[in-house]
Amino acid sequence: MSQKAQLVGYLKPTAEPEGFVLPVFRMEGANGLSVQTIGENGAVIGFEQIFPEGLRSVTDETACQVAADDAAIWGFCDGKGTAFFEPRRALQARLRPQIGGTKDPFLQMQMARFCEAEAELATAWQDAFRHLNRHAPRSALAWRDMVVLPAAIRTAVADIAMSHGIFEEGDNWDLSVETQTREDRLTLILASPLFILFSKTPEARKELEDRTAPVRKAFGIRTDYLGLRELTDLPAKEPAPPPRKEEGERVIMALGRMAQTLVETTLALPRTSSRPPSSRPVPIHYPSREPMLVLRGDMVLGETELSHDMQSLDVGEPDELLIVFQLGEKQLTLSDAACDLADQYAASGSRVIAVIPHLPDRFFGRAGAHSESADRLLSTFESIWFLNDRSASLTQNTPFGPARSLPAAARHFSFMLGQGARWAREHEPRSNPPSSANVVVVGSARGDRIAPTLLERAAVRLVHPEFDLAKAGSALISAVTGNDRGMKVLQPYAEREMPQAHFTFRHQVKNDGGYAEVLIAAQGIALRPATPQAFEQLCAHQLARAGWSVQQSQEGSGEFEVSRAVDYLFVECKFDLNAPSGSDRKSRGRGHKRPDTIIVTTRPVRRRQFLRDVLNGQMTIHYSRIASLHQIYRRRFSHLITAIGNDQIDIERELIPACLNWLSQQDKVSDLLSVPARVELSDHARRDLGLASGFFSFRLPVLLRPRDRGDNVRPAYAVAHVVLNEDGWRLLALQA
């Protein structure tokens, strides 16, 4: 049972009578005072001792208790000096009606952000800008252009881009999105993938215009114009040092657009077009027009195309040749070209290494046309490095994604070029078959957490249907933190994940105010066949680790009935998202209760897909989100309510049909006809819809018909009052 803490007082950050305050607690049996540490899901994850000055006491009526895993307590003082302490949702409901009556526009902004009230926030921006403009016009413009606009625009761009599968790196959006305001026009300067998304995808462009309209309107910027420009030179973060001469000469070949972009970003190369390395006129062997970048050390030898015959390429006899390329069923040309180059230079004594800047996608151990390419890849290269390109950010409880992150892949490539390559050579396992490549995988986690938490998150990012991490021969754990907290417990956790591995631990203390980071590199791992059965085993293991109890499973079906606390779910692991379901879910469940359906897939989940599935009574997540399944499941309708408020759900074509479909499954509806019913909207003109704070209300005139046309039952008319809130659908009244 968690130890409780008693609210004993609060601290005020300003002298103003009205505003947010910091609750202060005393743990049971403790003499000192503490404040809450709040997790990403809004619950208390611990307490941190403080030594406050100017502590203000609370009344007996205000006092409350809180424990770990409870909803965190927030505090606010009104204009009369009365303090309120409540969980966030309760305090949001109390404060939202008061936002407009607050005289201080900057406090209005704080309250609107806390209450997640977008309309009130836009009004607060407008009032604050006018207030500043009256006293200091230049400061008002600087605040608008350097503080508010960039943050609001980047948040909108990030949300939309991640829902379309682009980027997922929270601390790098300032390098990918810039804003420029001239007179009453706003122009966005975007990194190339973002520029292509918003200039080529009308749906994304319209969503961007709609999301940014309130902030543009608040500052008097035209809402009928939003300019877009491409950011030509994206700064690279943490460029890799050039190879040391004592390690021998290294040549890097980047095959394809993805690989070229990764190398240019990691090494901070200028985008130049130079002549290709020496080649002779020969017949074309590769039909692809993919680019190819060649470097020796940190010097660009040239750029060419895969349409040139690979046998004509001559970069001498380097000690080490890195071939970077994308791997997949649709990139077999790149794989074949990489293997041809590897055969050519391995014959002359070079150590040839493949670098894949992403995790494999159903490639190894499958029957089909590309199985020969997979076997050749393993037998041709000395080692194969898979660089995890999933974001290192700690935010993994969002249902959308995972999207690919170029900054994450670039950091891992930088690590590989430096200490990673040396560590791999020094600790290479001896258990690999002579004809099989040494497989290395790299992943990381970054954030404001202690090292064990980051290690756990980094390990989750390496989970993959085609990797058997338990058989890794050696592993490197590299931590960069601000202190030594938690470092002693890293090894036991790492040994639990990879029991056969020999571990190397490296720790660097870096007090620069930035995020801590833990990186894992594991080599000598075994590859598993990319099959539905392997995916089913992975899902079952991850569900158990996340605290779910598997109640029932049909052998080989990929279907489970799982429970945790009061939640009882039907989970279907779909290796191929487009494959038909293995069984009829309507007949499942305990008694007559039908459990909610969760689809776990290998494909990234887009925002529209997730929302559409929730409307239809199920939920789809990527397998990397299994650890956060409980939080995502509990908040699924909150995402839906937010989307409705942002006009991302079509009321007529999506929301009302989903409501009618839900009504048809309710016992109260079937009882009116005494048989299962089909529900239709009887009068469009009389329907009454409304969105309020945190819920959507329906009052619908409906026609009830028998679901089976063979039932000789007369139809009935009724009025249904339904509410959709963060807990789901609820039938308030049904009047016949």
N, C-alpha and C positions, 0 to 999 in steps of 0.2 A: 504494500500500500504506500502511495507516494506521500512524502512529508508535506504538510500544509504550511502555508505562510499567511500571517495575519497582516492586513493593511493597517499601518500605524500612522501614516502621514503622507505628505507629498512635497515636492519641490517645484517652485515657479521659476521658469527661465527668464521672465521679464518682470518689470514692476507694474505692468498693466493689470487691472483687476480681472479682465476677461482673456481667456486663452487656454491652451492645452497645458497640463501639468504632468509631472512624473510621479507615479505612485511609488511609495516606499513601503517595504514589508519587513516583518521580523519572522524568521523561521521558528518553528516549534523547538523549544529548548535552547535557542541561540540568544546571545546577548547583542550581537551586531545587527546591522541593518543591511538589507539587500534590495536589489531591483530585479525585475524579471528579464530573462533572456527569451526572446520570442522567435519561434521557428518560422519557416516559410509558409506553413499552413495556418499561422495565426495562433498556435497553441504554445503554452509555456514549455520550454525544453530544459529550464534550469534557472538558477538564481546566482547573481554575482554580488559579492559584498561591496558596500560603499561606505564612505565616512562623510556624511553630508553636513553642510552648514546651512542654517536658515530653514530647518525642517518645520513644516507647518502641520499641526495635528488635525485629525479628523474626528467627527462626532461618532457617537455610538451607532446612530442610524446609518451613517455612511460606511462604517467598517464592514469588511468582507474578508473572505479567505480565498486562496487560490493554491493549486498544487500543480506539479508537472503533468503535462498532457491536458490540463484544463484550458479553456479559452482564456487568452491573456486579458488582463484588466487594463482599461485605458481611463484617463482622467481629464476632466475639463472643468474650468471655473467660469460661471456666467458673470454678467455685468454687475450683479449684486454681491459677488464674492462667494457664492454657494458652489461647493465642489461636488461633482458627480463622478462616480467610479463604476464602470460597467464594462462587460465584454463589448468588443468592437461593434457588432451588429446592433446591439441595444443602444449603444451611444450614437451610432449613425442615425437610427430612427429618432432619437431625441434631438440631435443637432440639425438635421436637414431642414426642418421647418424654420429654424432660427437663422439660417445663412443670410437670407435677404435683409434681416433686421439688424445685422451687425454693421456698425459704422466704419470700422477699420477695414479697408479693402484688402489689405494683406492678410488679416485674420480670416476674411471671407475666403481667400484662396486656400488657406490651410484647412478650413472646415470643409470646403467643397472637395478638395483632394481626399481628405479623410473619408468623406461620405460617398466618394466616387460619383459625384454629381456633376456631369459634364456641362449641363446647361448653366448651372449656378457658377461653375468655374469660369466659363466664358464671360459671364456678367462681372465676376470679380476681377478678371484680367482687365476688362474695359474700364471699370471704376478706378483700379490702381493706376492704369496708364494715364487716365485723365488727371488724377491727383498728382502724379509725378510731373506731368507735362505742364501743369500750372506753375509749379515751383522750380523745376529744373528740366527744361525741354530736352537738352542734350543727354542728360542722364536717363530720361524716359526712353529715348530712342535706343540708347545703349542697352538698357534693361530689356527692351523688347527684342532687339536684334541679336543680342549675345547670350541672353538667359532663357527667356520664355519660348521664343519661336524655335530655336534649335532643339530644345528638349521635347517640345510638343510634336514637332515634325518628325524627329527621329523615333519617338515612340510609335507614331502612326505608321511610319515606313517599316519599322521592325516588325510590328504585328502583322502587317499585310504581307511582307516579304516572307516571314516564317510560315505563314499559312499557305504560301505558294512554293515552299521548299527551298528558299534561298537564305543562306546565312543562318547563324544561330549564336553569334558571339556577342554577348551583351556589352563587353568593354571595348568593342571596336567600332561601334556605330558612329562615333565622332570622326573616324577616319573615312567612313563610307558615305556619309550624308553631310552636306554643307548647305547652308541657306544664304540667300543673297536678296536683300530688300532694296529696291530703288523706287522712290516715290511711293506709289500705291500698288506696286507689283512685287510678287514673291516668286523667286526662281530657286528651284532645288538643283543642286549639283551632286550627282549620284555616281557611285562606283559602277563599273560597267555592267555587272549582272543586274543591279537594281535599275539602271537606266533602260536596259533591254526589257525588263519586266514591265515597267510602267509606260514605256513608249510603244510596246508591241502588244500588250494585253489590255484591251478596253475595260474589262471587268476590274482589273487591278487599278487602272487609272481612275475610273469612276469612284472606286472605294477610297482611293487616296484623296481625291477632291472632296468627297463627302466628309471624311474624317478630319480634314484640315480646315474645312469651311468655318467652324465655330471660332477657332483661334484667329483666322484671318479677318473674320467679321469683327471680332472684339478689338482688333488694333487698326481698323479702318483700311485694311488691305483688300483689294478687289477679290471677290469670290468667284467671278466669272473668268479669271485668268490664273493659271498656275504653270509657270515655265519649268522646263526640264532641260538640264545639260549634263553631259557625261563628264565625270571626273577622270582626267587623263592619267594622272600619276598618283596612285594610291600608295602612301608611305608604308614601307614594310616595317614590321615590328621585330626587334631582336634579330638582326641579320646574322647569319652564321659566319663565324670566323673562317678565313681561308685555310685550306688544309695545311698541316705542318709538313715541311719538306722531308723530315725524317720518316714520315709514314709512307713515303713513296708517292709517285705521281698519280693523281686521280683525274679521271675524265668523267664528265656527266653528260649523258644524252637524254634529252626530254622528248618523248614521242607523243604528239597530240597536243591539243589546245589546253586541256586540263594540266598536263605535266609542265608545259611551257609556262603557264601562269604561276604554278607553284614554285618553280625554280626562280623565275624573275622576282616574285614576291619575297621569297626567303633570302635570296642573295642580293636584293636591292639592285637588280640590274636595270640599266636604261633599256628602253624598248627600241632597239636598233635593228636595221635590216642590212646584213652584210653578206658577203659571198660565201657559199657553202665550202666546206673542206674539199680537198682535191678529189675530183671524180672524173670518170671517163664516160663518153657517150656509150650507153648500153641500153638494151631493151628494158622497158618498164615492167617491174614485177608486182608492184603494189598499186591497185587502182585508187586507193584513198588519197585525198589531197591534204591530209593532216600535216601540220607543220612539225618541224624537227629542229631543236636547239641543241648545239654542241658546245661544251665548255671544257677547258683544261685549267684546273685550279679555279681561279676567279676570273679567267680571261675567256671572253666569248670567241670561239673559233669561227662560228658562222651559223646561219640559219638555212635550212633547205626544206624539202618536202619528202614524204614517204614514197612519192611517185618515182623518185630516183632509186636505182638498184642499190641495195644495201652492200653488195659485195664490192662496189666501187668506192665506198667510204674508207678513208685512211686517216686515222689519228695517231698512228704510231703504235707502240706497244706499252700502254700504260700499265702501272702496277695494279691499279684498281679501276674498274669501269662500272659506274652506276647507270642503270637504264631505268628511267622513270616513265611509267605509262599507266593508263587506265585499263582495268581488267573487267571484262564482262562479256556476255553473249553477243552484244552489239559492237564490241571492240576487238573481235578476233583478229582483225588486220593488224592492230597494234601489238597484240600478243605474238602473232607469227613473226612480225618484223623484229620484235625484241629478242625472240629465240634465235633468229638468224644471226643477229649481231652478237649474241652471247656465244653461239657456236664458233663464229669467226674469231673473236678475240680470246676466248678460252683456249683455242688451239695454239695461240701464240704465247700462252703463259699468263694472261691477265686474270685477276680475280674478278669475276663478273657477278654483280649483285643486282637483283630486281627490286625496285622501290614502287609499291602500289599506294597511291595517295588516298586510299579509302579502304574500308573493309570489303571483303569479297561478297558478291551478290549471287548466291546459288550457282557456284561455278565448279567446285571440286566434287568428284565422286558421283557425278550424275551420268546417266546414259544419254547418248545423243551425239549430234554432229560435233560438239565442241569438247567431248570427253578426251579426244586425242590431244587437243591443245592444252588441257589441264595436265595430262600426264607428261607432255613434253616440257611444260613450264617447270615442273618439279624436278625433272631429270637434267635440265640444261643449266640452271643457275646454281651457284654455290650457296646462296642464301636469298630469301625473299622477305622483304620488310613490308608489312602492312601498317600504314600510318593512319590511325583513327582520325577521321575528319569530322567527328561529332563534337559539338561545342564542349569546351572545358568548363563552362559556366555551371554553377550549382543548380540552376533552375531546371529541374527535371520533372516537376509535377504538373507541367502543362500538358494537356492531352495532344497537342499538335506537335508534329515532327517525328523523328529528329531530322532537321535540315542539315545539309552539308555546310561546313565552316572552313573557308580557306585559311583564316588566321590560325585555327587549331592545327590543320594539316601542316602549315608552314612552321609552326613551333616544333612539331614533332620531326619534321625534316631537318630543321636546324639542329635539334638534339642528335639525330642520327648522324649528321655530318661531323659532329664534334665528338662528345664523350661516348655516344651510343655505339659508333663503329669500333672504337678502341675496346670498349667493354665486351662487345660481341666476340671479337677475335680472342680476347683473353679468357673468356669463360664459355666458349662454344662447347655444347654438349658432345660427348663422344658416342652417344647412342643412336645418332641419325644413320639410316642406311646409306651405304656408299653412293648409291645412285639417286638419293633424294635430297632436295635442298633443305637447308636449315631455315625453318620458318620463324620469323620474329614479328611480334606485334607490339605497338606502342599506343598508349592512351594516357590521359591526364585529367585532373580536375583542379579548378581554381576557385577561390572564394574566401570569404571571411569566416573560416572555420579552422578547427585544430586539425593537425596532421592525420589522425586516425579517421576522422570523418571524410577528409579529402581522399584518403587511400581507398576507403570503401566506395566512394563515388567513382573514382578512377577505375577500380576493378569492375564495377558494373558496366562501364563503357566498353570493356573488352569482351563482355559476354556476347557470343555469336554462335549461331547454329553450326558453323563449320570449324570452330576452334574447340579443342579439348585442352583447356588451360590446366587441368589437374595433372597433365603429363608433361608440363613444361620442365626443361632440364635446368635452366638457370633464369634468374630474374634480377633486374636492377630497380630499386626504389629510390628515386631522387626527390628530395623535399626541399623547398625553399620557403621558409616560414620566418615570422618575426620573433619567435622564441623557441624554447625547447619543449613546450607543453605537448604531451602525448607521444613523444618520439620513442619512448621505451616500449610502448605497446604495439608498435608497427609490425614487428617481426611475428608475434603470435597470429595476428590477423592475416598477414601475408602467407604464412605457412598453412593456414586453414584453406586459403584459396588455391595454393599451388604446393601441395604436400611433398612433391618429389624434387622441388627446385632448390638449387643452391643460390642463396640471396646475397646481393651486394647492396648496402645501404649508404647513401650519400646525403648529407644534410648541410644546408647553407642558411645561416641566419642573415636576413636582409631587412633592416629596419628603415625602409624607404616609404612606408605608408601604403604600399600597394598590397594586392591580394596575395595570399599564400597559394602555393601550387605543389601538388604531388604528381609525379610522373611515374608510370610503370612501363618497363620494357621486359617482355618475356620471350625467350627463345627456346627452340627445341620442342615447340608445341606440336601436337598431333592434329592433323586435319581429318574431320569427319565428313562423311558423304552428305551433300546438301539434299536431304530427303525430309518428307513430312514426319517420319518417325523420329529423326534427330531433333527436329523442331519441337515436337511434342515433349520429348524428354527435357529439353531446355526450359520450356514453359512450366512444366511440372516442378522442376527444381527451383526456378525463380519464384513461383507462387509459394512454395513451402518456405523459402528463405524470407519472403515478405510477411510471413505470419498467417498465411491462409491454410486452412485444413482441407485437404482433398477428400471429399466424402464418397465420391463414386467416379469411376473412370471405365470407359469401354476400351478394351485393348485395341490399340492401333487406330482409334477413331479421332484422336486429338481433342476429345471432349471431356470436360471435368465438371463436377458440381462441387463448389468450394464454399467455405463459410469462414467468417471472421467476425467475432462479436455478434451483432444482430444482423449482419449482412450475409445473405445467402444468394449466390450467383451461379449462373451457368456460363462456363468459359469454353469457347471453341477456339482452338489453335489452328489457324489457317495459314499453312505454308504458302499457298497460292490464294490470294484474296478473292480471285475471280472464280475459284472452284465452288461447286454447290455444297451446301451444308450436308453433314453426314447423317442427320436424323431430323425428325420432326420435333421442334422445340415445344410445340403446344402441348404435347403429351408429357412433358417433363415436369419435375417439381415434386414437392412433398405434399401429398393430398391433392387439393385442387389449386394450390397456390403455384403460379407460374413464376419461376425466378427470372430476374433480369438477365439479359444476354450480353456477354462481353466477348467481342471478337479480338483475338490477339493475332497480329499479322507481322510479316517481315517487311512490309511496305510502309514508307513514311505516311503519316496521317495528316491530311489537309483539313483546314478549318471547316470548309463547307461540308466535306464528307462527315466529319465528326458531328456537326450540328444536325445534319440531315438524319444520321443514324439515331441520335438521341430522340429526335422527334418521332421516329418510327419504333421506339421501344427497345433499342439496343445501343451499344457503345463500342467503338473501335479504337484500339490503341496499338502502338508499336511495342514489340516485345521488350525494348529497352525501358519502357515505362511501367513494367510489371511491379517494380519496387514501390512505385507511387500509385498503384491501382486504387488503394483505399481512398486516398485524397481525391484522385481524379473522379472516381465514382460518386463520392459525396458531393462534389462541386459541379457535376455535369449539367445540371439545370441552371446553375448560376451563369455558366458560359452561354447557355441558350437565352436567358433573360437579357444578358448584356448585348448579345447579337441582335435581339429584337429591338432594343433601345437604339442600336446603331443602324437600324434599317438594313441589316444583313440577312434577314429572313423575310421571304415574301408572305405577307399575311394571308392573302386569298388563296394562293396556290400551294403553300406549304403548311402554314400554321393551322388554319381552320380545318383542312382535311385531316391533319394529325389529331386534332381535338375530337373530330367526329369519329375517327377510327378508335381512339381511346374510349370514348363513350360507349361504343358498340360492345366493348368487352366488360362493361360494368354490370354487376348483378342487378342493381336497381333499374337499369334500362331493360334488361331481359325480363325482369319480373312484371313489367307493365304489359308485355305480350304473352308471358308464360312460356316463351320459346326464345332461343338466341335471336338477337335483333341486328338489323342493318340500319344505320343512322344516316339521315340526309338532312341538309339544310332546307327548310320548307319555305322560308321567306327572307330573301337577302336584305330587303329594306328594313326589316324589324330587328336585325342583329345589332348587338351593342358590344363594342370592344373598347378596351382601355388599358393603357400601360401606366402603372403607378410605381412607387418606390419599391423595387424588388419583386414585383409580381405583375402578371398580365391577366386581365379579367375578361371572360366571355359570357355573354347572355344571348343564347342562340335559340331561335324557334326551330324545332327539329321535327322530322317525320320518321317514325319508327316502323320499319317493315320487317317481316320474318326473313331471317338470313337464308333459310331453305324455302325456295319457292313452292315446295310441295306442302308446306304447313298452311292449313286453311284457317288463318287468323287475320282478322281485320287490322289494317294499319292504325296507328295512333299518333296524335299530335301532342307535343309537349314543349315546354320551355326549360332549357338546361342552363344552370348557372355554374360555370366551371372557372377555377382559378389555377394558373400555372405559376408556381413560385420556385424557390431554390430547393424545395423538397419534392417537387414534381407536380403531377396533375392532382386536382382535388375537386370532387363534385360537391358543391355546396347545397344545391337544391335542384329537384326535378319535379316540375309541376305539369300534370297531365291536363 
